[in-house]
């Protein structure tokens, strides 16, 4: 049973990655988002943290994924008081 507003999330604490692709078996209908994030790193004097969002295109499009990143950016800025 899936609950409303439920999603999978995982943290890869030992790895900072450039790309992450999550493949599910063919024909497997999985609709909740899957969010992964990795170890942060310093790059050009800024802290960078990889974040990956996997959504089934049947329920969401690029606009909704962009909103996830906008909200994350807003919350991180508020947390850092910038």
Contact map, one row per residue, 1 for C-alpha under 8 A:
1110000000000000000000000000000000000000000000000000000000000000000000000000000000
1111010000000000000000000000000000000000000000000000000000000000000000000000000000
1111110000000000000000000000000000000000000000000000000000000000000000000000000000
0111110000000000000000000000000000000000000000000000000000000000000000000000000000
0011111000000000000000000000000000000000000000000000000000000000000000000000000000
0111111100000000000000000000000100000000000000000000000000000000000000000000000000
0000111110000000000000000000000111100000000000000000000000000000000000000000000000
0000011111000000000000000000000111100000000000000000000000000000000000000000000000
0000001111100000000000000000000001110000000000000000000000000000000000000000000000
0000000111110000000000000000000000111000000000000000000000000000000000000000000000
0000000011111000000000000000000000011110000000000000000000000000000000000000000000
0000000001111111000000000000000000011110000000000000000000000000000000000000000000
0000000000111111000000000000000000000110000000000000000000000000000000000000000000
0000000000011111000000000000000000000110000000000000000000000000000000000000000000
0000000000011111100000000000000000000110000000000000000000000000000000000000000000
0000000000011111110000000000000000000111100000001100000000000000000000000000000000
0000000000000011111100000000000000000110000000000100000000000000000000000000000000
0000000000000001111100000000000000000000000000000100000000000000000000000000000000
0000000000000000111110000000000000000000000000000001000000000000000000000000000000
0000000000000000111111000000000000000000000000000001000000000000000000000000000000
0000000000000000001111100000000000000000000000000000000000000000000000000000000000
0000000000000000000111110000000000000000000000000000010000000000000000000000000000
0000000000000000000011111000000000000000000000000000000000000000000000000000000000
0000000000000000000001111101000000000000000000000000000000000000000000000000000000
0000000000000000000000111111000000000000000000000000000000000000000000000000000000
0000000000000000000000011111000000000000000000000000000000000000000000000000000000
0000000000000000000000001111100000000000000000000000000000000000000000000000000000
0000000000000000000000011111110000000000000000000000000000000000000000000000000000
0000000000000000000000000011111000000000000000000000000000000000000000000000000000
0000000000000000000000000001111100000000000000000000000100000000000000000000000000
0000000000000000000000000000111110000000000000000000001100100000000000000000000000
0000011100000000000000000000011111000000000000000000001100000000000000000000000000
0000001100000000000000000000001111100000000000000000111100000000000000000000000000
0000001110000000000000000000000111110000000000000000111000000000000000000000000000
0000001111000000000000000000000011111000000000000011110000000000000000000000000000
0000000011110000000000000000000001111100000000000011100000000000000000000000000000
0000000001110000000000000000000000111110000000001111000000000000000000000000000000
0000000000111111100000000000000000011111000000001110000000000000000000000000000000
0000000000111111100000000000000000001111100000001100000000000000000000000000000000
0000000000000001000000000000000000000111110000111100000000000000000000000000000000
0000000000000001000000000000000000000011111000111000000000000000000000000000000000
0000000000000000000000000000000000000001111111110000000000000000000000000000000000
0000000000000000000000000000000000000000111111110000000000000000000000000000000000
0000000000000000000000000000000000000000011111000000000000000000000000000000000000
0000000000000000000000000000000000000000011111100000000000000000000000000000000000
0000000000000000000000000000000000000000011111110000000000000000000000000000000000
0000000000000000000000000000000000000001111011111000000000000000000000000000000000
0000000000000000000000000000000000000001111001111100000000000000000000000000000000
0000000000000001000000000000000000001111100000111110000000000000000000000000000000
0000000000000001110000000000000000001111000000011111000000000000000000000000000000
0000000000000000000000000000000000111100000000001111100000000000000000000000000000
0000000000000000001100000000000000111000000000000111110000000000000000000000000000
0000000000000000000000000000000011110000000000000011111000000000100000000000000000
0000000000000000000001000000000011100000000000000001111100000000000000000000000000
0000000000000000000000000000001111000000000000000000111110110000100000000000000000
0000000000000000000000000000011110000000000000000000011111110000000000000000000000
0000000000000000000000000000000000000000000000000000001111111000000000000000000000
0000000000000000000000000000000000000000000000000000000111110000000000000000000000
0000000000000000000000000000001000000000000000000000001111111000000000000000000000
0000000000000000000000000000000000000000000000000000001111111111100000000000000000
0000000000000000000000000000000000000000000000000000000010111111100000000000000000
0000000000000000000000000000000000000000000000000000000000011111110000000000000000
0000000000000000000000000000000000000000000000000000000000011111111000000000000000
0000000000000000000000000000000000000000000000000000000000011111111100000000000000
0000000000000000000000000000000000000000000000000000101000011111111110000000000000
0000000000000000000000000000000000000000000000000000000000000111111111000000000000
0000000000000000000000000000000000000000000000000000000000000011111111100000000000
0000000000000000000000000000000000000000000000000000000000000001111111110000000000
0000000000000000000000000000000000000000000000000000000000000000111111111000000000
0000000000000000000000000000000000000000000000000000000000000000011111111100000000
0000000000000000000000000000000000000000000000000000000000000000001111111110000000
0000000000000000000000000000000000000000000000000000000000000000000111111111000000
0000000000000000000000000000000000000000000000000000000000000000000011111111100000
0000000000000000000000000000000000000000000000000000000000000000000001111111110000
0000000000000000000000000000000000000000000000000000000000000000000000111111111000
0000000000000000000000000000000000000000000000000000000000000000000000011111111100
0000000000000000000000000000000000000000000000000000000000000000000000001111111111
0000000000000000000000000000000000000000000000000000000000000000000000000111111111
0000000000000000000000000000000000000000000000000000000000000000000000000011111111
0000000000000000000000000000000000000000000000000000000000000000000000000001111111
0000000000000000000000000000000000000000000000000000000000000000000000000000111111
0000000000000000000000000000000000000000000000000000000000000000000000000000111111
